Amino acid sequence: MSKNKLFSSNPSKTLLVILACILWGSAFPLLKITYKEMNIPASDMSAKIFLAGIRFFMASILIFLFSTIVIKKSIKIKKNKFLPLLGLGIFQTSINYFLFYTGVGNSSGIKASIIGSLSVFFVIVLAHFLYSNDRINFSKVIGLILGFLGIISVNWTSSFQFTFSFKGEGFLVISSFITACCTLYSKHISKKINTILITGWQMFLGSLFLLFIGYTNTSINALVFTPKVIILIIYSAFLSATAFSIWFTLLKYNKASEIALYKFTVPISGSILSSIFLPTEKFTFHITLGLALVAIGIIFVNSNIKSICFFKKQHKLQNGYKK
């Protein structure tokens, strides 16, 4: 099977993108276990940012090793490709994760999950204006509604209340928008740069800024690196390297909006895995309902139902319409 067919045909594409989202979902319980093992308090954002820097730095090294040893491809990049990768690394890894970790620290987990899924909406709306073959249609709207209802179902509790702070929910909204912009920018530059190089270099360059910010504001001696912690960090690096490599490659061969919708499965898989590995988390009816809604939503977005495109001139359907 050719690479193009592997990453663009429905069965293999669906399996790969769900694998990437499950890996990302596993990061939620993984981070909670790591924070507990390292004795990092919830309020210590600098330590979390430093840990994120380690995670993405190691992930980039894994990608570079895979590229050099397994697929025998040089990791060297031309000078004119450095700035696009630097920009992507700063926004996708450095700024995005700084805003995300800070936002989560100043917001509830319920809201963080729901607001995080806004990136799907941003991608689909932006793709509508940027790509003539990626318009918003009826099936995508239905898929989005079902997916968002699934997220709400998973995160629904009787304690859900509306509060908004700029450093909490505001940062999460900005992070979601940056994620969407980086998704589309990654698709754009993948035409000229190998996706493995995009993944590795943006992580490497972005992680340097996270490490610098975290190191200058964290008491490194206070962090506990046990053998268990080291294994957890290595796995977190592996999941980031694998998930992002799959994600950027899929973006190259598919419509951005269709791939982005699968991100609705990240909080779903995160909830399921948390219920398995975290004693305080339980698998509930809401999670089951949410999973079903997301699955149906994905089917709608990838179906061939033809309908009205939004943000376009509506065509007259009366008999008197002239071509």
N, C-alpha and C positions, 0 to 999 in steps of 0.2 A: 504494500500500500504506500503510495507517495505521501510525502509530508503534507502537501496541500489537502489531499483527501482525508488524511488522518485527523487534521485539525479543523476541517470544515464539514465533514459528513455528520449528520445528526446523531447517530448512535455513539460514535467515538467522541465527538465534540461534547455531547452531554455528559458522558462519563468523566471526561477530563476536567471539565469546568466544575462539576460537582465534587470531584476529588480535591481540587484546589480550594473550594469553599469549605469542605470538611476539615482540611488542614488548617485553614484560617480559623474555623470554629473551635478547633482543639486548642487554639492559643488562649482562649478565655479561661478554662479550668487550669491550663498549664501555668499561666501567669499568676493565678491565685495561689497555686501550690508553691510556685517559686518564691513569691513574696513572703509567704508564711515560713518557708524553709530558710530564707535569708534574713528573717526578722525585719523586713522593710515595712514601716507603718504606712497606713493609707495616705497620710498627709505628706509623705516624703516624695515629692514629684521629681526632685533632682536624681535620687537614687534610681527611680523607675526609668528616667530618661537615659541615665548611664547604662542601665541594663539593656534598654532598647538599642543603644549604640553598639554594645557588645554583640547582641543578637544579629543585627544587620551586618556588622563588620565580618563576623564569622560566616554568615550566609553568603556574603560576596566572595569570600575566600573559597568556600565550597563550590560555588558556581565557576570560579576561575580554574579550580583544579579539575572539575568535570569537563570544562571546555578544552583544557590543555591535554589532559590524560586520556579521556574517554572518546571525545569526538574529534580530537587532534586539530583543534582550531585555535589559532593564536588569539590572545586577549588584547593584543595591541590595537589601539584605535588611532585614526588619523587626527591631526591637529584640529581640522575643521569640524570634527565630530565631538570634541571635548566639551565645548560650551553647551550644546544641547543636552548632553548627558549630565553635566554639572547642574544645569538648571532643573532638570528632572529630579536629580538626587536631592537637591535642596528643598524642592517643593514636595515631592512624593514621599521622601523619607524623613528629612529633617523637620521642616515646618509642619507637615501633616501630623507626624507622630508627636511633636511637641504640643500642638493644639489638642490632639486627641487625648493624650494622657492627662493634660491639664484640665480639659473639659470634663473627662470622666471623674476626675478627682473633685470637681466642684458641681457635680450633677448626680442624679440618681441613676442606677443601672438601667431602670426601665426606660427613662428618657434617652439615655445614651444609645441604647439599642435601636429605638425608633428613629431618633435623629440621624444616627449613622446610616440608616437605610435611605436617607434623602439623596445620597450619591447616585442611586439608581435613577431617581427622577431627574436629577441634573444631567446625567449622561444622555438619557433618552431625549430630553428637551434640546440640549445642545447639539446632539447628533442630527436632530431634525433640521437644524439650520445649517449645519456644516456639510452634510452628505445628502446628495439628491436621492440616493437609494436606501436611505435609512429614515424614512418619514414616520411620524406618529400615525397610527391607524387604530381602528376600533379594537382589534384583538390585543394590541399593546396596552391600550387604556384599560381593558378588562383585566389583563394580566397584572398590570401595576396595582389596580384596586385590590385584586385578590391577594397579591403578595403583601401589600401594606396591611391589609386586614389580618393576614397571617402573623405578621410581626406584632401587631397590637394584641392579637390573641395570646401569643407566646408570653408577652410581657404584661398581660393584664392582671392587676391585683386591685383589691378594694382600697388600697392606700394611694392610688394614682391621683396626684394633684397637680395643678398647673402653677409652676413658678418658673421664672426666667431670669438668668443672670448672664452677663456678657462673657465672663470668664468660665462659665459652665456651659449652658446650652448654646450661647453665642459662639464659643470656640468650636463646639461640635458641628454647628451648621457650616462654619467657615471651613472646617476640616473636610466635611462631606463635599463641599463645592470644589475644594482643591483636589480631592480624590477624583472627582468627575473630570475636571480639566486635565489632570495628569493621565487619566485613562485614554482620553481622546488624543492627547499629545503623544503618548506612547505609540498609539496606532499610526499616527502620522510619521514619526521618525523611524518606525519599523520598516518602512519602504526602502530606507537607505542604510540602516544599521541592523545587524543581526540581533534577534530578540534575546539571545543568551548574553550578548555583550551589553545590551540595554539594561537587562536585569542586574547583572553583576556590577557594572560600573555605577549605576544610579544608587545601588545599595552601598557600595564602597564609599563613594563621595558623600552621600547623605549621612552615613554612619559616623564619619569623621566629625561632623558638626555636632551630632548628638553626644559623642564621646567627650568632646571639648566642653560643651555646656554642662554635662553631667559631672565630669571630673572636677571642674572648677567650683562646683557648688555642693559636692558630696564628700563626706568623710569616708574615703575608700576603706580605711581600716575597720570601719564599723560594719562593713558588709561581710557576710559569712558565706564562704565558698566551700561547701561540703561536697563529697563525691556525688551525692544525689543532685545537688545544685548544678554541678558541672554537666551531668547527664541531661538534666532538664534544659540547660542553655544550649547544648549541642543539638537536642531535638528541636528546640525553637528556631535555631538557625537553619536546620534541615527543612522544617516546614515552610519557612519564609522563602528559602531558595527554590524549593520545588513549586510552591503555590504561585509565586510571582513569575517563574519561568513559564509555567503552563499558561498563566493568565495573559502575559504579554504576547506569547506565541498565538494564542487563540484570537486575540485582538487583531493580529495581523491578517488573519484569514477569514474573519467574520465581521458582521455588522456590530458596532460597538454597543448599540442599545440591547440587542438580543443577548449578548454575553453578559452585559452589566446586570440584567435582571436576575441572573442566577445568584447574585450577591445577597438576595433575600434569604438564601439558604444558610448563610454564615451564622446569623444569630440563632437560627433553628438548630443547626448542628451543634453550635456552642451550648445551647440549652440542654440538648440530649446528652452530650458528652459530660457536661457539668453534673447532670443528675446521676451519671454513672460513677464519676471519679471524685465528686465532692459530697461528703456525707450530709451537708446542710441543704443540698439542692435535690428536689424531687421531680420526677417526670409526671406531669399532670395532664388533665383533659385539655387544657388550653394549649399545651405544646403539641398534642396530637392533632387538634383542630388546626393549629397554625401550620403544621407540616403539610396537612392535606390541602389547605388553601394555597400555600406556596407552590406545591406540586402542580395543582390545576392552573395556577397563574403562569407557570413556566410553559405549560402545554399551549395556552392561549397565545403567548408572545411568539412562540415558534411555529404557530399554525399559519395556514395560508388564507385565512379569512380576509377578504378584501373589503375595505370600507373607506370611509371619509378620512382624508388627511387633514389634521388640524393646522391652523396657522397658514392655510392656503386659501385662495379664492375658491369659493364653492361653485361647482359646475351646475349650470342650469339643466334640469332634467325634463322640462316641459317640451312638448312637441314643437314649439316654435323656436327652439334653440338652433342657431346657425353656426356651423363650423367656420 
